[in-house]
């Protein structure tokens, strides 16, 4: 039963996280593919810059929710079989990251994974998720760069897990998710170095 749950967690995490709301909403509402607009990233920030605030916050909520639900569910199911809850969450979260980044539903071209990574951290330890969110918001207010703020906040999560008593496997899996997300943002960092990275603002010119 435990092995079956591990397999289901991997498959469901990959498939469900691969359901990208930015792509789906851009096609259904605006009749465009968000991957062909702006930076080409099918995530909250590019969606907001391209189409405005009206549907962008739905993208954010749905991206957070899809991972939180599947990660929380399988962490609980695995814990019923004697697996550490945090370990089950981190394990499922890794496959959610893969599904979000490389969804078979959208020809393996997906998002960079910040919201999926963040929701996974909240399930692993809500205190770490909350601290990471606070760090991200502070960095965003100071720098106005979403890519830099989100990546740095997620890279700090494995370190933040240590004082809260997370096991080594959980910390390593959290690190893998954070590094994976950082690598997915490499183009943003190149633009940042070149001074070409767009700054984030809550205001929207589009509706």
C-alpha positions as CSV (number, residue, x, y, z in Angstrom):
1,X,0.0,0.0,0.0
2,X,2.8,2.4,0.9
3,X,4.5,1.8,-2.5
4,X,1.2,2.3,-4.3
5,X,0.8,5.6,-2.5
6,X,4.2,6.8,-3.5
7,X,3.5,6.0,-7.1
8,X,0.1,7.7,-7.0
9,X,1.6,10.7,-5.3
10,X,4.2,11.0,-8.1
11,X,1.7,10.6,-10.9
12,X,-1.1,12.7,-9.4
13,X,1.4,15.4,-8.4
14,X,2.8,15.6,-11.9
15,X,-0.6,15.5,-13.7
16,X,-2.6,17.9,-11.4
17,X,0.2,20.4,-11.1
18,X,0.5,20.3,-14.9
19,X,-2.9,21.9,-15.2
20,X,-1.8,25.4,-15.8
21,X,-4.4,28.1,-15.1
22,X,-2.5,30.8,-16.9
23,X,-2.5,28.9,-20.1
24,X,-6.1,27.7,-19.8
25,X,-7.5,31.2,-18.9
26,X,-5.4,33.0,-21.6
27,X,-6.8,30.7,-24.2
28,X,-10.4,30.6,-22.9
29,X,-10.8,34.3,-22.1
30,X,-8.4,36.1,-24.4
31,X,-8.0,33.5,-27.2
32,X,-4.2,33.8,-26.9
33,X,-1.5,31.5,-25.5
34,X,0.3,33.2,-22.6
35,X,3.4,31.3,-23.7
36,X,3.5,33.4,-26.8
37,X,3.1,36.7,-25.0
38,X,5.5,38.9,-23.0
39,X,8.3,36.8,-21.5
40,X,6.6,33.6,-22.6
41,X,6.3,32.3,-19.0
42,X,2.9,30.8,-18.2
43,X,2.7,32.2,-14.7
44,X,1.1,34.9,-12.6
45,X,3.6,37.7,-13.3
46,X,3.7,37.4,-17.1
47,X,-0.1,36.9,-17.1
48,X,-0.6,40.0,-15.1
49,X,1.7,42.1,-17.2
50,X,0.1,40.8,-20.4
51,X,-3.6,40.8,-19.6
52,X,-3.9,42.9,-16.4
53,X,-5.3,42.2,-13.0
54,X,-8.8,41.0,-13.8
55,X,-7.9,37.3,-14.2
56,X,-4.4,37.4,-12.9
57,X,-5.3,36.8,-9.2
58,X,-7.3,33.8,-10.2
59,X,-4.1,32.4,-11.8
60,X,-2.3,33.0,-8.5
61,X,-5.0,31.4,-6.3
62,X,-5.4,28.4,-8.6
63,X,-1.6,27.8,-8.9
64,X,-1.2,27.9,-5.1
65,X,-4.3,25.7,-4.6
66,X,-3.5,22.9,-7.1
67,X,-0.2,22.1,-5.4
68,X,-1.4,22.6,-1.8
69,X,-4.3,20.2,-2.3
70,X,-2.4,17.4,-3.8
71,X,0.7,17.8,-1.6
72,X,-1.5,18.0,1.5
73,X,-3.6,15.0,0.5
74,X,-0.8,12.6,-0.2
75,X,1.3,13.8,2.8
76,X,-1.7,12.9,4.9
77,X,-2.3,9.6,3.1
78,X,1.4,8.6,3.4
79,X,1.4,9.6,7.1
80,X,-1.4,7.1,7.6
81,X,1.0,4.4,6.4
82,X,3.8,5.5,8.8
83,X,5.6,7.9,6.5
84,X,6.7,11.2,8.0
85,X,4.1,13.9,7.0
86,X,6.8,16.4,5.9
87,X,8.6,13.8,3.9
88,X,5.4,12.9,2.1
89,X,4.8,16.6,1.4
90,X,8.3,17.2,0.1
91,X,8.2,14.1,-2.1
92,X,4.9,14.9,-3.7
93,X,6.0,18.6,-4.1
94,X,9.0,17.6,-6.2
95,X,6.7,15.9,-8.7
96,X,4.3,18.8,-8.6
97,X,7.3,21.0,-9.6
98,X,8.1,18.7,-12.5
99,X,4.5,18.7,-13.6
100,X,4.1,22.4,-13.5
101,X,7.4,23.0,-15.3
102,X,7.0,20.2,-17.9
103,X,3.3,19.5,-18.3
104,X,2.5,16.8,-20.9
105,X,-0.9,18.5,-21.3
106,X,0.8,21.6,-22.8
107,X,3.6,20.0,-24.8
108,X,6.0,20.0,-21.8
109,X,6.2,23.8,-21.8
110,X,5.1,25.1,-18.4
111,X,5.9,27.6,-15.6
112,X,8.9,28.3,-13.4
113,X,7.3,26.9,-10.2
114,X,7.4,29.6,-7.5
115,X,3.8,29.3,-6.4
116,X,4.0,25.5,-6.5
117,X,7.2,25.6,-4.5
118,X,5.7,28.1,-2.0
119,X,2.5,26.1,-1.4
120,X,4.6,22.9,-0.9
121,X,6.7,24.7,1.7
122,X,3.5,25.8,3.5
123,X,2.4,22.2,3.7
124,X,5.8,21.0,4.9
125,X,5.9,23.6,7.6
126,X,3.5,26.5,7.6
127,X,5.9,28.6,9.7
128,X,8.6,28.3,7.1
129,X,6.1,29.1,4.4
130,X,5.0,32.2,6.3
131,X,8.5,33.4,6.9
132,X,9.4,32.8,3.2
133,X,6.4,34.8,2.1
134,X,7.4,37.7,4.4
135,X,10.9,37.7,3.1
136,X,9.6,37.6,-0.5
137,X,7.3,40.6,0.1
138,X,10.1,42.6,1.8
139,X,12.5,41.9,-1.1
140,X,9.8,42.7,-3.6
141,X,9.1,46.0,-2.0
142,X,12.8,46.9,-1.9
143,X,13.9,45.6,-5.3
144,X,10.7,45.5,-7.3
145,X,12.0,42.4,-9.0
146,X,9.7,39.4,-8.7
147,X,12.2,36.8,-10.0
148,X,14.9,37.9,-7.6
149,X,12.5,38.1,-4.6
150,X,10.8,34.7,-5.2
151,X,14.0,32.8,-5.9
152,X,15.9,34.1,-2.9
153,X,13.0,33.5,-0.6
154,X,12.6,29.9,-1.8
155,X,16.4,29.2,-1.5
156,X,16.2,30.2,2.1
157,X,13.5,27.7,2.9
158,X,15.8,24.7,3.3
159,X,17.8,26.7,5.8
160,X,14.7,27.8,7.6
161,X,13.6,24.2,8.0
162,X,16.6,23.3,10.0
163,X,15.7,25.1,13.3
164,X,12.2,23.8,13.0
165,X,13.4,20.2,13.2
166,X,12.9,19.0,9.7
167,X,14.7,15.8,8.8
168,X,17.7,15.7,6.4
169,X,15.7,14.0,3.6
170,X,13.0,16.7,3.8
171,X,15.6,19.5,3.8
172,X,17.3,18.0,0.8
173,X,14.0,17.6,-1.1
174,X,13.1,21.2,-0.3
175,X,16.5,22.3,-1.5
176,X,16.0,20.3,-4.8
177,X,12.7,22.2,-5.4
178,X,14.3,25.6,-4.6
179,X,17.3,25.0,-6.8
180,X,15.1,23.6,-9.6
181,X,13.0,26.8,-9.4
182,X,16.2,29.0,-9.4
183,X,17.5,27.3,-12.6
184,X,14.1,27.8,-14.2
185,X,14.7,31.6,-13.6
186,X,18.1,31.7,-15.3
187,X,16.8,33.9,-18.2
188,X,15.4,36.4,-15.6
189,X,18.8,36.7,-13.9
190,X,20.5,37.2,-17.3
191,X,18.1,40.1,-18.0
192,X,18.6,41.4,-14.4
193,X,22.4,41.5,-15.0
194,X,21.8,43.3,-18.3
195,X,19.4,45.7,-16.7
196,X,16.6,44.5,-18.9
197,X,14.4,42.8,-16.3
198,X,11.0,44.3,-15.9
199,X,10.0,45.6,-12.4
200,X,6.8,44.3,-10.7
201,X,3.9,46.6,-9.8
202,X,0.5,45.9,-8.4
203,X,-1.0,48.5,-10.7
204,X,-2.4,47.4,-14.0
205,X,-2.8,49.3,-17.3
206,X,-5.0,46.6,-18.6
207,X,-8.5,45.3,-17.5
